[in-house]
Every structure is written in C-alpha cells, then in structure tokens.
Amino acid sequence: MRSITTPILSLMVSASMCFGGCTTTDTSADRSAGTTIDDAAITATVKSKLIAEPDTKARQIDVETSNGVVQLNGFVDSSAARSEAERLAAGTDGV
C-alpha cells in the first residue's frame, strides 16, 4: 500500500482573519507570563485533540501558538485529515 501525504504548510488558525498587509511585531520579550502560559495550554490542548483523532497522525504535525493564534505544520495523508486538523485546532478554547 502506498501512502500519500498532503503537506500542511503554515496553516494559521485564528479567531480573526487578517487580509493583506497584516504584520505582527510580537517577540517573546513582549509577551507576559500569563500569555505564554495560555499559549502553552492551547498548544497542549490542540496536540491532545490531534493525538485522540487517528486520522490526523499527530506525530507528523507540529503545533505552535502565539497570542492565541495556532500554526500547524506537518504532513497528513489526505485533505480530509487536513480539514479535521484545522477543525480541531479552530474549535479549541482560546484560539
């Protein structure tokens, strides 16, 4: 059986959308301890959801969170798995 992987390239999941010209100047020095802890909790929750879903292959997806914006990078086997990873991340409290 041949496995086909579909890349998730810098998929950004956020409660708000930004079109054209949006930039961020956030650095870790500008972030409060509370924001850092909240982001870590969001990352852990998203990763746990990906682990619980067998189709998303959680070991192949990196999760990063900054100020409530989740970025997924990695590979999945299908566009359905990609959509599921997006749905799980977007449905997480704090995102």
N, CA, C and O of each residue as an XYZ file, in Angstrom:
380
protein
N       0.845     -1.173      0.000
C       0.000      0.000      0.000
C       0.889      1.234      0.000
O       1.835      1.332      0.781
N       0.582      2.152     -0.861
C       1.361      3.381     -0.977
C       0.691      4.499     -0.184
O      -0.508      4.734     -0.334
N       1.435      5.169      0.634
C       0.904      6.262      1.450
C       1.109      7.586      0.724
O       2.191      7.862      0.205
N       0.078      8.384      0.696
C       0.150      9.712      0.096
C       0.060     10.723      1.220
O      -0.849     10.666      2.048
N       1.004     11.645      1.246
C       0.970     12.663      2.287
C       0.644     14.009      1.678
O       1.099     14.340      0.583
N      -0.138     14.769      2.391
C      -0.518     16.107      1.985
C       0.083     17.083      2.979
O      -0.188     16.974      4.175
N       0.884     18.029      2.528
C       1.516     18.939      3.480
C       0.534     19.952      4.054
O      -0.371     20.428      3.369
N       0.735     20.264      5.311
C       0.043     21.378      5.939
C       1.097     22.464      6.044
O       1.934     22.434      6.946
N       1.063     23.398      5.152
C       2.091     24.429      5.104
C       1.635     25.679      5.821
O       0.755     26.393      5.340
N       2.219     25.941      6.951
C       1.939     27.141      7.724
C       0.456     27.462      7.767
O       0.043     28.580      7.458
N      -0.335     26.485      8.149
C      -1.763     26.672      8.284
C      -2.014     27.490      9.541
O      -1.682     27.057     10.644
N      -2.587     28.647      9.378
C      -2.853     29.507     10.516
C      -4.338     29.423     10.862
O      -5.198     29.645     10.010
N      -4.622     29.105     12.106
C      -5.983     29.034     12.581
C      -6.136     30.123     13.630
O      -5.395     30.159     14.612
N      -7.093     31.001     13.420
C      -7.260     32.118     14.335
C      -8.722     32.492     14.433
O      -9.499     32.239     13.512
N      -9.094     33.091     15.541
C     -10.468     33.553     15.701
C     -10.746     34.742     14.794
O     -11.904     35.003     14.464
N      -9.737     35.452     14.392
C      -9.922     36.583     13.493
C      -9.096     36.375     12.243
O      -8.041     35.741     12.287
N      -9.570     36.906     11.131
C      -8.869     36.769      9.864
C      -8.170     38.086      9.549
O      -8.653     39.156      9.921
N      -7.044     38.005      8.871
C      -6.279     39.182      8.508
C      -5.926     39.080      7.037
O      -5.300     38.105      6.620
N      -6.312     40.062      6.248
C      -6.045     40.026      4.818
C      -5.167     41.203      4.432
O      -5.462     42.344      4.786
N      -4.095     40.932      3.711
C      -3.223     41.955      3.138
C      -2.599     42.902      4.140
O      -3.312     43.607      4.854
N      -1.316     42.926      4.201
C      -0.598     43.925      4.973
C      -0.596     43.733      6.470
O      -0.088     44.599      7.182
N      -1.130     42.656      6.981
C      -1.124     42.440      8.422
C       0.232     41.909      8.838
O       0.753     40.961      8.250
N       0.785     42.521      9.838
C       2.072     42.068     10.358
C       1.992     42.010     11.866
O       1.108     42.606     12.481
N       2.903     41.302     12.440
C       2.986     41.242     13.883
C       4.424     41.507     14.298
O       5.364     41.054     13.644
N       4.582     42.231     15.371
C       5.927     42.519     15.867
C       6.142     41.861     17.217
O       7.017     42.261     17.984
N       5.329     40.841     17.503
C       5.415     40.150     18.779
C       6.745     39.425     18.924
O       7.156     38.681     18.033
N       7.400     39.641     20.025
C       8.584     38.872     20.369
C       8.356     38.292     21.746
O       7.509     38.778     22.496
N       9.092     37.270     22.080
C       8.888     36.637     23.375
C       9.138     37.607     24.528
O       8.585     37.423     25.612
N       9.956     38.630     24.316
C      10.225     39.614     25.362
C       8.999     40.485     25.621
O       8.839     41.011     26.723
N       8.127     40.646     24.614
C       6.941     41.480     24.753
C       5.759     40.728     25.367
O       4.743     41.345     25.688
N       5.870     39.447     25.532
C       4.753     38.642     26.000
C       4.784     38.486     27.514
O       5.847     38.312     28.110
N       3.611     38.549     28.125
C       3.530     38.365     29.569
C       3.607     36.880     29.909
O       3.428     36.019     29.048
N       3.875     36.601     31.172
C       3.928     35.215     31.620
C       2.574     34.548     31.431
O       2.502     33.372     31.076
N       1.503     35.294     31.668
C       0.150     34.744     31.500
C      -0.138     34.361     30.063
O      -0.723     33.309     29.804
N       0.270     35.206     29.123
C       0.075     34.905     27.708
C       0.874     33.674     27.309
O       0.382     32.822     26.569
N       2.087     33.580     27.791
C       2.932     32.431     27.479
C       2.320     31.147     28.015
O       2.321     30.126     27.327
N       1.799     31.187     29.232
C       1.156     30.018     29.835
C      -0.117     29.669     29.076
O      -0.367     28.494     28.809
N      -0.929     30.667     28.721
C      -2.150     30.421     27.941
C      -1.814     29.768     26.603
O      -2.478     28.816     26.195
N      -0.797     30.271     25.925
C      -0.394     29.702     24.638
C       0.070     28.262     24.797
O      -0.239     27.414     23.960
N       0.803     27.981     25.856
C       1.269     26.615     26.103
C       0.088     25.678     26.354
O       0.091     24.535     25.897
N      -0.912     26.158     27.076
C      -2.108     25.348     27.336
C      -2.881     25.088     26.046
O      -3.373     23.981     25.831
N      -2.989     26.093     25.194
C      -3.669     25.926     23.907
C      -2.918     24.902     23.056
O      -3.531     24.009     22.472
N      -1.599     25.030     22.988
C      -0.785     24.089     22.215
C      -0.992     22.665     22.716
O      -1.180     21.749     21.915
N      -0.960     22.469     24.021
C      -1.144     21.135     24.605
C      -2.534     20.588     24.300
O      -2.684     19.402     24.005
N      -3.546     21.441     24.369
C      -4.911     21.002     24.090
C      -5.073     20.596     22.637
O      -5.658     19.553     22.346
N      -4.562     21.409     21.721
C      -4.651     21.076     20.294
C      -3.904     19.776     20.020
O      -4.419     18.904     19.321
N      -2.699     19.636     20.562
C      -1.919     18.418     20.335
C      -2.653     17.198     20.880
O      -2.643     16.141     20.248
N      -3.290     17.325     22.042
C      -4.063     16.225     22.618
C      -5.233     15.833     21.724
O      -5.519     14.648     21.552
N      -5.904     16.824     21.158
C      -7.011     16.550     20.236
C      -6.513     15.832     18.983
O      -7.169     14.916     18.487
N      -5.358     16.246     18.476
C      -4.791     15.597     17.293
C      -4.396     14.155     17.599
O      -4.567     13.273     16.758
N      -3.870     13.911     18.797
C      -3.496     12.554     19.209
C      -4.725     11.660     19.315
O      -4.677     10.491     18.931
N      -5.823     12.200     19.832
C      -7.046     11.424     20.014
C      -7.718     11.068     18.689
O      -8.508     10.126     18.634
N      -7.418     11.800     17.633
C      -8.018     11.557     16.309
C      -7.037     10.744     15.470
O      -6.010     11.278     15.053
N      -7.324      9.459     15.207
C      -6.359      8.610     14.500
C      -6.017      9.074     13.078
O      -4.925      8.780     12.592
N      -6.903      9.774     12.415
C      -6.662     10.191     11.033
C      -5.689     11.355     10.900
O      -5.179     11.597      9.807
N      -5.419     12.077     11.973
C      -4.586     13.273     11.858
C      -3.091     13.015     12.038
O      -2.296     13.928     11.812
N      -2.684     11.831     12.428
C      -1.264     11.491     12.567
C      -0.505     12.571     13.347
O       0.381     13.235     12.809
N      -0.862     12.729     14.599
C      -0.361     13.818     15.439
C       1.164     13.902     15.498
O       1.706     14.996     15.651
N       1.861     12.788     15.382
C       3.328     12.833     15.447
C       3.934     13.539     14.248
O       5.097     13.940     14.283
N       3.150     13.696     13.182
C       3.655     14.345     11.972
C       3.227     15.806     11.869
O       3.508     16.464     10.868
N       2.547     16.318     12.901
C       2.054     17.701     12.885
C       2.643     18.455     14.075
O       2.470     18.048     15.224
N       3.334     19.545     13.796
C       3.835     20.433     14.847
C       2.785     21.494     15.131
O       2.140     22.002     14.214
N       2.619     21.825     16.398
C       1.651     22.829     16.826
C       2.402     23.938     17.547
O       3.141     23.683     18.498
N       2.209     25.163     17.092
C       2.796     26.333     17.752
C       1.691     27.345     17.983
O       0.807     27.502     17.140
N       1.728     28.032     19.113
C       0.718     29.027     19.446
C       1.398     30.311     19.888
O       2.344     30.281     20.675
N       0.913     31.441     19.379
C       1.407     32.750     19.780
C       0.222     33.692     19.879
O      -0.456     33.958     18.887
N      -0.024     34.193     21.079
C      -1.149     35.102     21.334
C      -2.474     34.531     20.847
O      -3.294     35.258     20.284
N      -2.689     33.241     21.057
C      -3.945     32.599     20.697
C      -4.062     32.199     19.239
O      -5.089     31.652     18.838
N      -3.046     32.454     18.439
C      -3.042     32.049     17.031
C      -2.265     30.745     16.923
O      -1.096     30.676     17.302
N      -2.917     29.717     16.406
C      -2.310     28.398     16.296
C      -1.786     28.192     14.877
O      -2.475     28.478     13.898
N      -0.562     27.694     14.786
C       0.034     27.361     13.496
C       0.315     25.866     13.478
O       0.986     25.337     14.364
N      -0.208     25.189     12.453
C       0.022     23.762     12.271
C       0.968     23.577     11.092
O       0.742     24.135     10.018
N       2.014     22.803     11.286
C       2.967     22.482     10.219
C       3.209     20.989     10.235
O       3.401     20.398     11.297
N       3.200     20.378      9.067
C       3.490     18.953      9.003
C       2.839     18.303      7.811
O       2.547     18.953      6.808
N       2.613     17.001      7.934
C       2.061     16.217      6.839
C       0.917     15.348      7.320
O       0.942     14.820      8.432
N      -0.090     15.207      6.463
C      -1.220     14.323      6.709
C      -1.438     13.488      5.452
O      -0.882     13.784      4.394
N      -2.256     12.438      5.579
C      -2.448     11.519      4.462
C      -3.494     11.954      3.451
O      -3.532     11.427      2.339
N      -4.344     12.909      3.817
C      -5.418     13.301      2.901
C      -5.904     14.715      3.215
O      -5.588     15.284      4.259
N      -6.673     15.256      2.291
C      -7.254     16.575      2.545
C      -8.302     16.487      3.647
O      -8.540     17.469      4.350
N      -8.933     15.325      3.809
C      -9.900     15.149      4.904
C      -9.187     15.234      6.257
O      -9.712     15.827      7.199
N      -8.004     14.646      6.352
C      -7.226     14.717      7.594
C      -6.777     16.144      7.858
O      -6.737     16.586      9.006
N      -6.441     16.862      6.799
C      -6.059     18.267      6.948
C      -7.241     19.079      7.487
O      -7.088     19.878      8.411
N      -8.410     18.865      6.902
C      -9.618     19.580      7.352
C      -9.936     19.255      8.802
O     -10.349     20.128      9.566
N      -9.741     17.995      9.179
C     -10.007     17.587     10.560
C      -9.028     18.259     11.518
O      -9.428     18.698     12.596
N      -7.760     18.345     11.146
C      -6.769     19.026     11.984
C      -7.132     20.500     12.138
O      -7.036     21.054     13.233
N      -7.545     21.130     11.051
C      -7.981     22.525     11.099
C      -9.178     22.696     12.017
O      -9.218     23.613     12.837
N     -10.158     21.800     11.874
C     -11.387     21.877     12.682
C     -11.069     21.717     14.166
O     -11.590     22.459     14.999
N     -10.218     20.752     14.492
C      -9.865     20.518     15.894
C      -9.156     21.726     16.498
O      -9.453     22.121     17.626
N      -8.224     22.310     15.758
C      -7.498     23.477     16.269
C      -8.431     24.670     16.415
O      -8.407     25.354     17.438
N      -9.260     24.927     15.390
C     -10.162     26.080     15.430
C     -11.211     25.972     16.533
O     -11.696     26.983     17.041
N     -11.558     24.732     16.900
C     -12.567     24.530     17.927
C     -12.035     24.528     19.341
O     -12.780     24.239     20.278
N     -10.780     24.839     19.516
C     -10.158     24.849     20.835
C     -10.379     26.192     21.523
O     -10.207     27.245     20.909
N     -10.761     26.152     22.798
C     -10.959     27.391     23.560
C      -9.678     28.214     23.564
O      -8.588     27.676     23.763
N      -9.810     29.505     23.345
C      -8.682     30.414     23.375
C      -8.081     30.698     22.016
O      -7.274     31.616     21.867
N      -8.472     29.911     21.018
C      -7.948     30.130     19.666
C      -8.771     31.194     18.994
O      -8.508     31.542     17.843
